[in-house]
Amino acid sequence: MSTADRLVFEDRAHILSTSESDGGRGINASRVIHSFGGKTLAILTSGGKSGARLEALVRAHGFPVEVAPIRNEIRCNLTITDKQGLTVKLNEAGPPIDKHELDGLEKITVGQLKNAAWLMLCGSVPPGVPPGFYARLIETARKKKVRTLLDTDGEALQQGIEAKPSVVHANQQEAERLLNAALLTRAHFLDAARKLQAMGAGSVVLSLGSRGAIVRGTENRSSKRCLLVWTRSARSAPATPWPPPSTWAMVEGSAFEDAVRWGVAGRHRFSEVAGGQLR
C-alpha cells in the first residue's frame, strides 16, 4: 500500500509512505471477527515467496489459519491513497490453481465444517477454478447445517446464488454486472435486492459504499419491504467490509437486520450510523 500527496493524471505526484500487509476478503473477514472477540479460522491458498510472507503476516494476528499449498506464486495487489482519501486499487490476476490443488482446498474446507456455525466464501475465484466451486461448498455446508455467506463476483456469484446461500453480499458494481443493469436510483437498488433474493439468496445485502446498504431478509421474502441502512458520512468508506461484523453479530444472537447495522457501523467505524428505516 502506498500513500501519495495526490492522485492526478499526466502530472507528478509524490509517494509519502509505503507498507506491506496481508489482505483479501476472507483474511480481512477473519481479522475483523477476531478483533470483535469472535472465533474464526482463515483458510487460504499460498505459494511462492509472496505466499510465505502472507502466511507470516496472517499468523501474526493470533487466530488459527489453514493453508492449502499451491505451486504458483500468489498475487500481490497495489493500493494507492492520497491525503484526501481518493483510492486506486490495482489487482493482479490470481495464480492458476490445478485440480489437485483445488481438491486439497476443498478437503480442508469441508473438514472444518464440523466446527463451524458459518462458512464465509469470500473473493473472486482464481484461474482454473470452476465458477461452480463456491456453489458446491454451499450445498455441502447446507447438508451439514452450516449457514453460508457468499461475497464474490461474476459467474461465481451467479452460480453461488443459485445454490441458495444463507446470505449474499454484493456491492453496487457487482450487482450491476450480475443483473446487466445500471443501478442509479433508490428504486433501482430496492429492485436489485429483490431480484438477487429471487435468484436464490436467503437474505441479501446490497452495499452502497459510503451511503450504507439495502437489506432484504428472509422474513420479508414475499413482501415489498426492504430495510435501508445509511450513514451520514459522505466520505469514502473505510476498507472494513460489512460481512465480518454482521456474521459475528448473528453468531452472537442478533437478528439479521440488527446484524447488518453492526456491519455498516463496522465498515464506517469513523462515521456515525444514523439508523435504518423500512420502505
N, C-alpha and C positions, 0 to 999 in steps of 0.2 A: 504494500500500500504506500502511495506517495501523497504528500500534501504539497500543493503549489500555491503561489500567491494569487494566481488567477488562471482561469481556463479560457483561452481565446483562440480564434482561428487566424492563421497567417500572421502571427506576431509572437514575440518571445515571452515566455513565462519562466519563472524560477522555482525550482524544487526547494521546499522548505524542510522536509523531513521524509524519511523512508523507513519502513518497517516490514517485517515478515510475520504472518500469523496463519494459524490453521483456519479453515473455513469450509463452506459447503452447507447446504440447507440442513442436512442431517446432523453434522457436527455442531452447527450453531444451535440446533434444537436441543441437543444434549447439554450444551454449555448453559443455556438459559434455564432448563429444567433443574439442572444441578445447582445453579445459583439460587433457585427458589427453595432449595432443600428437598427436591424430589429425587426419586431413584430413577436412574437412566442407564442404559447401555448403548454405546455407539458402535455400529457395525459399519466398517468401511473397507474399500479396496485400497491396496497400497503396493507400489512398485518403484524400483529405482532409487536414486539418491534423494529425489524430492519426496518420495514416499517415506523414507527413513526420517527425514526432517519433520514431515507431517505427523508421523507416529509419536515422535518425541514431544511435539507441541501439544498434541491431543492428550497424551497420558499425563502431562503436567497439570491438567485441570483437576485430576483427582477422581474422576468417575471411570468405571470399567469400560474397556474397549476390546472388541473382537475384530481381528484383521483377516481379511481374505486376500492372500497374496496374488499378485498378477505379474506377468513378465514385463510389461511395458512401463515406462516412466509415467507417473501420474501428471496431470496437468497443473500448471500454475496460472493464476489469474492476476490481473493488474487492476487496481482501483486507484483512481486519481481524484482527489477532492481539493477544492480551493477554499479560501478563507470565508467565502460567502455560503458555503455548503453545497455548491454545484458539484455533482459527481459524475464521472465517466467510468464505466466498467468494461474491461476488455478481457474476455474469457477465451482461453484456448479450447480447442476441441478435446473431449475426453479421450483417453487411450483406448484402443480396441481391446475388447475382452473376448477370449475364445470360450468355447462351450465348457471345457474342463474347468476354467477359472470361474465361470458363471455358476456351474454346478456346485463348486465349493462355497460360493457366496450364499446360494440358496440353502445349502445344507446347514450352514452356520445360523442363518436367519430362522429357518424352521425349527432348528434345535433349541433356540432360545424362546420360542413362543410359549413353552410350558411355564415360563417365569414372568410372562408379560400380561398386562391388562390392555395395553395399546401397542400397536405397531404403526410407526410413522414412516411412510415411504416418501422420501424427500429427494428432489433434484431430478435433473434430466438423465436419461439413460445413455450410456456411452455407446460408441460404435461397436457393432457386433452383438449388442443385447437386443433381443426381440422386443418390440413395443408392448407385447402382452406379458412381459415379465412381472411387472407390478400387479397386473390383474391376477396372475396365478398365485402370487403371495397373498393377495386379498382373499381369494377363495379359500386358500389353506388356513389362513388366520380365522376366518369365519367358522370353519368346521371345528376349530379349537376354542371357539367362543372368545376370541381376542378381537377387540374393536380396532378399526383401522382408520388412519388419516392419510389421504393422498394429496401430495403437494408437488406436482410436476407439470410438464408442458407437452404440447404436440400430440402425436399419436398415442404415446404412453398415457397421457391424460384421458384421451377419448376411450381407449380400451379399459383403462383402470376404472373409470366411472361406470362403465357397463358391468363391471364385476361387483357393483353395489358396495362401495366402501362406506364406513360409518359417517365420515366427514370428508368433504372435498374442499380444499382451499385453492383459489385461483386469483391472480391479480387481474387487473383490467386488460392488460395486453394479452395474457394467456387466454382469457375468456373470449376476447375478440378473435383470436386465431382459431379457437375451437369452434365457435359459433359462426365464423366467417361473416362477422357484422361489426360495424363501428358502434361503440358504446359512448354516447355523448351526454345523455341527459339522465336524470334520476329515473324516469320511466324505463329507459334502456337498461339501467343497472338492475332494476327490480325484475324486469322481464328476463334478463340473462340469468339471474339467480333461480327463477322458476324453471327455466329450460334446463339448467345444469342438474337440478334436482329431478326433473322428469327423465333425464337420461339414466338415472340410477343411484345418484348420491343420496345417502340418508339425510344428511344436512349439508348445507352449502355456506361457505363464507367467501364473498367476493370482495377482495381487498382493493381499496381505492387510494392507497398511499396515505398522504397526509390528511386526506378528507375523512378517513375512517373505513367503514366496511358495511356491506349489505349482508344480512344474515337470514337464512331460511332454514328452520329446524324441522325435525320430523313431526312435531306436534301440529304444524300448520301446513302439512303437505297438500291438503285438499282446500286450503284457504288461499285468499288473495293477499294475505298479510305477510309482510316481511318486517324484520327489525332493522332499523337504521342506527348504527353506532358511529358517531362522528366526533371529531376533535376541533377545538377552537384554533389550533395552530395552523397557519398557512404555509409554514416552512416544510421543507422536505423531511420525510420520515427518517428516523434513525434506522440503522441496519437491523435492529432486533425484529425478527418476524413475529406475527401473532400466534402461529400454531403452538409453539412450546409452552408459553404461559397458559394458553387455553387448555391444552391437554393436561397440564399439571392441575389446573383448577377442576377439570372434570374427574380426574383420578381422586381428588380430594373431596368430591361430592357435590360440586357446584352444578347448577342447572346449565344447560348448553348456552343459553343467551347470556347468563352471568359470566360463564367461562369465556365467551367471546369478548365481553367487556374487559376481562383480565388481559386478553390477548392484545386488544387495542391499547390498553394502558401500558402494557409492557413494550409494545412497539413504539409508543410515543412517551417514553418514560421522562422525557424532558418537556412534555406538554401536559396540560390539564385535560382530562377527559370530561366532556360536557355531559355525557349520558346517552340515553337511547330513547327512541320513540317508535311506536308502531304506525305503519302507514298501510 
